């Protein structure tokens, strides 16, 4: 493999090694470009955006169409989750909305959710829909959002859940100042899994890649844990 060298005057700027093969190609939208979440439902791709609501692509991302009928005016971004043929979107301060027709129309599914507390994130654990909140912990729906109940036994009171991730039967929650929590029963009970993490760490995002769980933080980089070590403390 050869390296490309660009000469400008007497200075030499070394580039990264030249490579051949596959590369990323930008899709045809959505407009605005600030994408906060993606969800796939069959051949449909949905994008939650900052300020523009939800967009749908039915042709692999070449074209996008806004699908916001029934959603409240956008404040902040949308977080998306799919269960079966149903799509769910969290809003900044209006709770959770569901669409049964690929975003053509939406309806609120907030029965049992705390009315004054913003929903921060959504995830699915098997057939349970899980919502994290900004100060009221975790809420669970086992009937596709028609009703919610408080979950999260084991989470400290007034916990802000900033992110959720699922791996098999495990559900993982990142919190603001409390670190990482694990549930092995779809969010009914939680135990802390912070061994090795700094105290009062703010976990902003979680991702599962192969055998590892990764946690992004506010100011303290990315941390890794083997999924085989993901056990209640």
C-alpha positions, 0 to 999 in steps of 0.5 A: 500500500502506497502513501500519497504525499502532497507538496505545498511550497517547501512543506510536505503534508502526509495523508492517511494511507490510500485504500481501495474498496467500499466507502460511505455514500451520503443519502438524499436527506433528510433536510437539515442533516441533524439526525438524532436517531434511526429505526428500521421497520421492514424495508422502511427507514425512519430518521428522527431529526433535530427540529424537523420531526420524523422522516421516512425513506422507502428506497434505501435512503435515496429520498425522504418524506416527512411523516409528522401528522399527529405529532406535536410541534418539534422541540428538541429531537425524536428518539425512535423504536420499533416493535413489530409493525409499530413505530414509537417516537418520544417527544421532548415534553409530550410523551410517547407517540405511536404509528401503526402505518409507517408514520402516516399518522401518530397518536399519543400513548401516554397512559401511566407516564409522568405528565410533567417529566420529559422522556429521554430515550426509548428502547425495546427489550424483547416485546417490552417497550422501555422509556427512560425519563428525566428524573423519574427513572424507567417506565415499561409498556407490555402492550405496545404503549397502550399503558405504562407502569413504573419500573426500575426497582433498584434505580436510585430515586429521581434518576435521569436515564440518559440512554438505553441499550439491549443485548439479548435478554439484558437491558442496560441503562446509562444515567446522569451521575449514577453510572450504568445499571443492568436489568435481566428481566426487561426493566423490572429490576435493576442492579448497578454495574459500575466496577471500574468506572469513575464515581458520579460518571455521566453516561451519555450513550451506550452501544453493543458491538460484538462481545463488548458493551461501550459507554460514552461519557460526558468528559471521560471518554469511552469505556468498554466492558465484555458482555460476558462480564455484565453481571449484577454486582 
